[in-house]
Amino acid sequence: MTTIPGPIDPPTRLLMGPGPISAYPSVLRAMSAPLVGQYDPFMTTAMAQTQELYRGVWSTANDATLLVDGTSRAGIEAALVSLIRPGDRVLVPVFGRFGHLLAEIAERAMAEVHTIGTAWGQVFTPSAIEEAIERVRPAVLAIVQGDTSTTMNQPLDELGAICAKHGVLFYTDATATLGGNAFEADEWGLDAATAGLQKCLGGPSGSAPITLSDRAVALVQSRKKIEAGIREPGDPSAPDFVRSNYFDLGMILDYWGPRRLNHHTEATSMLYGARECARVLLLEGRDAVIERHRIAGSAMLAGVEALGLAVFGDVAHKMNNVVAVEIPEGVPGDAARAALLEDFGIEIGTSFGPLHGRVWRIGTMGYNARKDAVLTTLAALEAVLARFGAVVPTGGGVEAAAGVYAGAA
């Protein structure tokens, strides 16, 4: 006999890891709003409003700015499978776990994938990327902006000009950075960029904002194939059509565009949430939100350093919203994380690959990029470190972080 559980009643958590984070309360309220039909005038208006809001978030005039239904990985896959023709050369600079992910998805899209690497905790110089472009001659450069596995933020501002010079399509995964770090889609010459809600945008995972330049749209349209049943006379059917139906950006663009051509049923509650994430950000002010993330990240950095923790990687290229700290010798990393969760209701993260068990990753992003969350986390971390035998200055982390906030004020 099936045992029927009670209603969902999750514990209260302060999510201070590398994501997901605690959502803005207004985002959760928006997601509880009543559903409407996918072609209801309210729904199509909300879709158009969401597109315009995300143009502001991305800092772009791209008409093709919309959502892909699914987690941030859905946005990545939609971009790559739609922009990469089988046999295309794709260059992926790898400086953490998620560069490997881009390479894998490009490989599954039947690209000839070329990677370059650097040590985890470092980023690439523009000259290193240009040298690889000249050697590989790729159709697409696919690079992560901020890789949460290492907390590094790859500078992108010079890469668009390099790609334009060599006729390369420029794509970036901005899942971990958008909303909390500088991002200028048009000024930096991006052809395509994707993100998720669960980091600096302050929502739940499940919707992937995407923006495409006119050049990227032209490529997508050149691969257009509209499925039988909704195809109309004169609709194109390219022989090298996108090999995924769900992630075919050509059809998704028609769904979001004036034709409103049926592709799937829009994830209504996620649309509401994504709309609210962008609305909250733009109401506060895009630059103000980025500055709030910078201050929170600086306060957390000062706090962990004052506790005597060594920071991993090149701090000059650290994302605003995540810091990685070396786990002190003699402190059991997983047990300490568990104590933070069980005793204080605070979640921080470990990492992947060569950093697993070596560092903790502490996030300050979205709704949690605020003073009380930072100070509470540092106070709890101090208590847990002391419990497991680490020598830490009493109140040192909180005092250092408070000092950053006082200086910013």
CORBELDA-V925346 format. One record per residue. N is the residue number from 0. RES is the residue in one letter. PHI is phi in radians with two decimals (* if undefined). PSI is psi in whole degrees, 0 to 359 (NA if undefined). OMEGA is omega in degrees with one decimal (999 if undefined). Layout:
N&RES&PHI&PSI&OMEGA, N&RES&PHI&PSI&OMEGA
This chain:
0&M&*&135&-178.9, 1&T&-1.27&130&173.8, 2&T&-1.52&123&-177.9, 3&I&-1.62&118&-179.4, 4&P&-1.27&167&175.7, 5&G&-1.32&178&178.0, 6&P&-1.09&157&177.8, 7&I&-1.05&128&179.9, 8&D&-2.57&74&-175.1, 9&P&-1.21&153&175.9, 10&P&-1.22&156&176.2, 11&T&-1.31&124&-179.9, 12&R&-2.23&149&168.1, 13&L&-1.83&106&-173.1, 14&L&-1.52&101&-176.4, 15&M&-2.05&31&175.3, 16&G&-1.66&200&-178.5, 17&P&-1.44&8&-179.9, 18&G&2.00&142&7.0, 19&P&-1.27&164&179.3, 20&I&-2.08&173&176.5, 21&S&-1.17&130&-177.3, 22&A&-1.36&153&171.7, 23&Y&-1.01&136&178.5, 24&P&-0.95&324&-178.4, 25&S&-1.21&333&175.8, 26&V&-1.19&316&178.7, 27&L&-1.12&322&177.3, 28&R&-1.14&317&-179.6, 29&A&-1.05&323&-177.0, 30&M&-1.28&348&177.0, 31&S&-1.63&4&-179.5, 32&A&-1.19&155&-178.3, 33&P&-1.07&149&176.5, 34&L&-1.40&152&171.4, 35&V&-2.28&168&178.3, 36&G&-1.19&157&-172.7, 37&Q&-1.22&343&176.6, 38&Y&-2.00&12&172.7, 39&D&-1.03&140&179.1, 40&P&-0.95&326&177.1, 41&F&-1.09&319&-177.3, 42&M&-1.19&312&-178.9, 43&T&-1.16&328&174.3, 44&T&-1.16&317&178.5, 45&A&-1.10&323&177.6, 46&M&-1.12&315&179.3, 47&A&-1.13&320&177.5, 48&Q&-1.09&319&-179.8, 49&T&-1.10&319&177.4, 50&Q&-1.05&315&-178.9, 51&E&-1.16&320&178.1, 52&L&-1.05&317&-177.6, 53&Y&-1.30&339&169.7, 54&R&-1.07&321&176.9, 55&G&-1.19&320&179.8, 56&V&-1.12&316&-178.0, 57&W&-1.39&345&-172.5, 58&S&1.06&62&-176.7, 59&T&-2.54&157&170.6, 60&A&-1.80&7&-177.0, 61&N&-1.00&124&173.3, 62&D&-1.09&321&-177.7, 63&A&-1.42&71&176.8, 64&T&-2.22&119&-168.6, 65&L&-2.80&194&178.8, 66&L&-2.09&143&166.9, 67&V&-1.81&128&-178.8, 68&D&-1.29&120&-177.4, 69&G&2.45&175&179.6, 70&T&-1.21&178&-178.5, 71&S&-0.99&329&177.9, 72&R&-1.12&329&176.6, 73&A&-1.11&320&177.3, 74&G&-1.13&318&177.9, 75&I&-1.04&312&-176.7, 76&E&-1.16&320&177.9, 77&A&-1.05&316&-179.8, 78&A&-1.11&311&-173.1, 79&L&-1.27&318&-179.0, 80&V&-1.23&335&-179.6, 81&S&-1.49&332&-176.1, 82&L&-1.67&342&-176.2, 83&I&-1.80&119&171.3, 84&R&-1.45&145&175.8, 85&P&-0.91&130&-179.4, 86&G&1.64&346&176.7, 87&D&-1.06&143&170.7, 88&R&-1.45&133&179.2, 89&V&-2.23&132&177.6, 90&L&-1.81&127&179.1, 91&V&-2.19&108&171.1, 92&P&-1.32&125&-173.7, 93&V&-1.92&120&175.3, 94&F&-2.28&20&178.4, 95&G&3.07&185&-175.1, 96&R&-0.99&320&-168.8, 97&F&-1.42&345&166.2, 98&G&-1.17&320&175.5, 99&H&-1.05&324&178.6, 100&L&-1.11&315&178.6, 101&L&-1.05&319&179.7, 102&A&-1.10&318&-179.7, 103&E&-1.14&316&-179.7, 104&I&-1.13&319&177.4, 105&A&-1.09&321&177.3, 106&E&-1.12&318&178.0, 107&R&-1.14&335&175.1, 108&A&-1.44&9&175.1, 109&M&1.22&30&174.6, 110&A&-1.42&160&167.3, 111&E&-1.58&102&-169.3, 112&V&-1.62&131&174.3, 113&H&-2.10&133&178.4, 114&T&-2.10&152&166.2, 115&I&-2.18&153&-175.3, 116&G&-2.26&161&170.7, 117&T&-2.54&165&-178.5, 118&A&-1.08&142&173.6, 119&W&-1.06&132&-175.7, 120&G&1.80&359&177.7, 121&Q&-2.17&170&174.8, 122&V&-2.20&176&-179.0, 123&F&-1.65&146&169.3, 124&T&-1.42&153&175.8, 125&P&-0.99&324&-178.3, 126&S&-1.15&324&178.1, 127&A&-1.14&321&178.9, 128&I&-1.23&319&178.8, 129&E&-1.12&320&177.8, 130&E&-1.05&318&178.9, 131&A&-1.18&322&177.0, 132&I&-1.08&316&179.8, 133&E&-1.12&326&-178.3, 134&R&-1.39&317&-174.1, 135&V&-1.49&326&-174.9, 136&R&0.97&60&-177.0, 137&P&-1.37&161&169.2, 138&A&-1.43&329&-174.9, 139&V&-2.36&135&165.2, 140&L&-1.75&121&179.1, 141&A&-2.07&119&-174.8, 142&I&-2.49&144&174.3, 143&V&-1.40&139&173.1, 144&Q&-1.37&301&179.1, 145&G&-2.10&120&-179.4, 146&D&-1.76&111&-175.8, 147&T&-1.17&341&179.3, 148&S&-1.14&332&179.5, 149&T&-2.04&347&-176.8, 150&T&1.26&12&-177.4, 151&M&-1.48&146&179.7, 152&N&-2.01&107&-178.0, 153&Q&-1.30&122&175.3, 154&P&-1.09&134&-178.2, 155&L&-2.00&349&-165.7, 156&D&-1.11&337&179.7, 157&E&-1.74&352&-171.5, 158&L&-1.35&330&179.8, 159&G&-1.09&316&179.0, 160&A&-1.13&322&177.7, 161&I&-1.11&315&179.8, 162&C&-1.12&317&179.4, 163&A&-1.08&319&179.6, 164&K&-1.04&324&-175.1, 165&H&-1.84&8&177.3, 166&G&1.19&37&-176.1, 167&V&-1.90&137&175.0, 168&L&-1.34&135&-171.8, 169&F&-1.97&112&178.7, 170&Y&-2.09&141&172.2, 171&T&-2.37&147&172.5, 172&D&-1.66&111&-177.8, 173&A&-1.91&27&-177.5, 174&T&-0.90&313&-170.8, 175&A&-1.55&354&-170.5, 176&T&-2.07&328&-172.1, 177&L&-1.02&128&179.1, 178&G&1.69&339&-179.2, 179&G&-2.11&355&-179.5, 180&N&-2.44&158&179.9, 181&A&-0.99&136&173.9, 182&F&-2.65&121&-177.3, 183&E&-2.26&88&-172.1, 184&A&-1.00&313&-177.1, 185&D&-1.33&313&-177.5, 186&E&-1.08&326&-178.3, 187&W&-1.55&358&175.2, 188&G&1.32&31&177.7, 189&L&-1.23&138&171.2, 190&D&-1.63&331&178.8, 191&A&-2.72&143&176.6, 192&A&-2.62&144&179.6, 193&T&-2.32&160&-180.0, 194&A&-2.65&186&173.8, 195&G&-2.38&172&-177.1, 196&L&-1.58&341&-161.9, 197&Q&-1.47&7&179.2, 198&K&-1.97&246&-174.5, 199&C&-1.21&339&-179.3, 200&L&-1.33&346&168.8, 201&G&1.33&35&177.2, 202&G&-2.27&188&176.3, 203&P&-1.52&158&172.6, 204&S&-1.15&143&176.2, 205&G&2.49&355&177.0, 206&S&-2.48&138&-173.7, 207&A&-2.12&102&173.9, 208&P&-1.09&142&-179.9, 209&I&-2.50&145&172.6, 210&T&-2.34&141&-176.1, 211&L&-2.28&134&174.9, 212&S&-1.25&168&177.0, 213&D&-1.06&324&179.7, 214&R&-1.15&319&177.5, 215&A&-1.16&319&178.8, 216&V&-1.08&318&179.2, 217&A&-1.05&320&178.1, 218&L&-1.14&314&179.0, 219&V&-1.04&316&-178.3, 220&Q&-1.17&331&178.7, 221&S&-1.21&345&179.6, 222&R&-1.87&20&-168.7, 223&K&-1.29&135&172.4, 224&K&-2.54&118&-179.8, 225&I&-1.71&134&-171.9, 226&E&-1.21&152&177.5, 227&A&-1.05&145&-179.0, 228&G&1.83&330&175.3, 229&I&-2.17&354&-179.5, 230&R&-1.18&139&178.8, 231&E&-1.99&158&178.9, 232&P&-0.95&134&-179.9, 233&G&1.61&348&177.5, 234&D&-1.16&140&-177.3, 235&P&-1.29&160&174.3, 236&S&-2.52&84&-174.7, 237&A&-1.20&142&179.6, 238&P&-1.19&332&179.7, 239&D&-1.79&47&-176.6, 240&F&-1.11&159&179.2, 241&V&-1.08&132&-171.7, 242&R&-1.47&1&172.5, 243&S&-1.95&136&175.7, 244&N&-1.41&310&-174.6, 245&Y&-1.13&323&-175.4, 246&F&-1.74&17&178.5, 247&D&-1.32&105&-176.6, 248&L&-1.14&335&176.7, 249&G&-1.06&315&178.8, 250&M&-1.29&324&178.2, 251&I&-1.12&322&177.1, 252&L&-1.11&322&177.0, 253&D&-1.17&328&178.9, 254&Y&-1.19&320&-179.3, 255&W&-1.49&346&-175.8, 256&G&-1.58&188&-175.0, 257&P&-1.03&331&-179.1, 258&R&-1.23&334&-175.5, 259&R&0.85&45&-175.5, 260&L&-1.34&123&-173.2, 261&N&-0.97&129&175.1, 262&H&-2.20&312&176.6, 263&H&-2.70&173&174.9, 264&T&-1.56&118&-177.2, 265&E&-0.97&139&178.0, 266&A&-1.31&88&-167.1, 267&T&-1.00&311&-177.9, 268&S&-1.13&325&176.7, 269&M&-1.21&323&175.7, 270&L&-1.05&314&178.7, 271&Y&-1.02&315&-179.1, 272&G&-1.13&316&180.0, 273&A&-1.12&320&177.4, 274&R&-1.05&316&-178.2, 275&E&-1.19&324&176.7, 276&C&-0.99&313&-179.0, 277&A&-1.23&321&-179.1, 278&R&-1.10&315&179.4, 279&V&-1.07&316&-178.9, 280&L&-1.08&313&-176.5, 281&L&-1.28&331&174.9, 282&L&-1.13&317&177.6, 283&E&-1.21&329&-176.9, 284&G&1.90&124&-175.3, 285&R&-0.98&312&-179.5, 286&D&-1.15&324&179.7, 287&A&-1.16&322&179.1, 288&V&-1.17&317&177.9, 289&I&-1.07&318&178.8, 290&E&-1.15&322&176.4, 291&R&-1.06&319&176.4, 292&H&-1.14&322&-179.9, 293&R&-1.12&316&-179.0, 294&I&-1.16&315&-180.0, 295&A&-1.08&318&178.7, 296&G&-1.15&321&177.8, 297&S&-1.15&322&179.0, 298&A&-1.16&317&178.5, 299&M&-1.14&319&177.8, 300&L&-1.05&312&179.1, 301&A&-1.09&322&-178.6, 302&G&-1.15&313&-178.4, 303&V&-1.20&326&176.9, 304&E&-1.16&322&178.3, 305&A&-1.18&337&175.1, 306&L&-1.41&359&178.2, 307&G&1.54&12&-179.2, 308&L&-1.52&137&176.7, 309&A&-1.42&136&-179.5, 310&V&-1.62&134&-178.8, 311&F&-1.47&141&169.7, 312&G&1.51&181&-178.2, 313&D&-1.38&100&-174.9, 314&V&-1.05&332&179.9, 315&A&-1.11&337&-179.9, 316&H&-2.03&23&177.6, 317&K&-1.31&142&170.7, 318&M&-1.06&151&175.0, 319&N&-1.04&328&-161.2, 320&N&-1.81&358&177.8, 321&V&-2.52&141&172.8, 322&V&-2.23&140&175.5, 323&A&-1.87&129&180.0, 324&V&-2.10&143&177.2, 325&E&-1.22&132&177.1, 326&I&-1.23&125&-176.7, 327&P&-1.05&145&178.8, 328&E&-1.04&133&179.4, 329&G&1.60&348&178.6, 330&V&-1.65&122&178.1, 331&P&-1.28&110&-170.4, 332&G&-1.01&311&-176.9, 333&D&-1.21&323&179.4, 334&A&-1.16&322&178.3, 335&A&-1.18&318&176.0, 336&R&-1.05&319&179.7, 337&A&-1.12&321&178.4, 338&A&-1.14&320&175.6, 339&L&-1.02&319&-177.4, 340&L&-1.27&313&-173.8, 341&E&-1.26&320&-173.7, 342&D&-1.61&331&-175.4, 343&F&-2.11&352&-178.7, 344&G&1.20&26&-177.5, 345&I&-1.98&130&178.0, 346&E&-1.87&128&166.6, 347&I&-2.13&170&-172.8, 348&G&-1.95&159&165.5, 349&T&-1.66&201&178.6, 350&S&-2.39&194&-173.0, 351&F&-2.08&167&169.8, 352&G&0.92&230&-176.3, 353&P&-1.15&346&-179.1, 354&L&-1.75&356&-178.6, 355&H&-1.12&128&-179.3, 356&G&1.37&357&-179.3, 357&R&-1.78&327&-177.6, 358&V&-2.29&157&163.8, 359&W&-1.84&144&175.3, 360&R&-1.97&125&-176.4, 361&I&-2.05&123&-176.1, 362&G&-1.80&149&174.2, 363&T&-2.37&86&-171.5, 364&M&-2.54&157&178.3, 365&G&1.03&228&-179.4, 366&Y&-1.06&332&-176.6, 367&N&-1.57&4&173.9, 368&A&-1.47&69&-176.4, 369&R&-2.57&159&-170.2, 370&K&-1.04&312&-174.9, 371&D&-1.12&324&178.8, 372&A&-1.17&318&179.3, 373&V&-1.11&310&-176.6, 374&L&-1.17&321&178.5, 375&T&-1.09&317&-179.8, 376&T&-1.11&317&-179.7, 377&L&-1.15&321&178.3, 378&A&-1.12&317&179.4, 379&A&-1.17&319&179.7, 380&L&-1.10&319&177.5, 381&E&-1.03&315&-178.4, 382&A&-1.12&318&-178.7, 383&V&-1.20&317&178.3, 384&L&-1.05&316&179.4, 385&A&-1.10&321&179.4, 386&R&-1.06&324&-178.2, 387&F&-1.64&16&169.2, 388&G&1.67&2&177.7, 389&A&-1.34&143&176.9, 390&V&-1.55&113&-177.3, 391&V&-2.27&144&178.4, 392&P&-1.25&131&-178.6, 393&T&-1.07&121&178.7, 394&G&1.27&4&-174.3, 395&G&-1.12&318&-178.6, 396&G&-1.17&315&180.0, 397&V&-1.11&316&-178.4, 398&E&-1.10&317&-179.2, 399&A&-1.15&318&179.5, 400&A&-1.17&319&177.6, 401&A&-1.06&325&177.4, 402&G&-1.11&322&176.5, 403&V&-1.11&316&179.1, 404&Y&-1.13&321&178.8, 405&A&-1.13&320&178.1, 406&G&-1.15&323&179.3, 407&A&-1.20&327&-179.5, 408&A&-1.24&NA&999
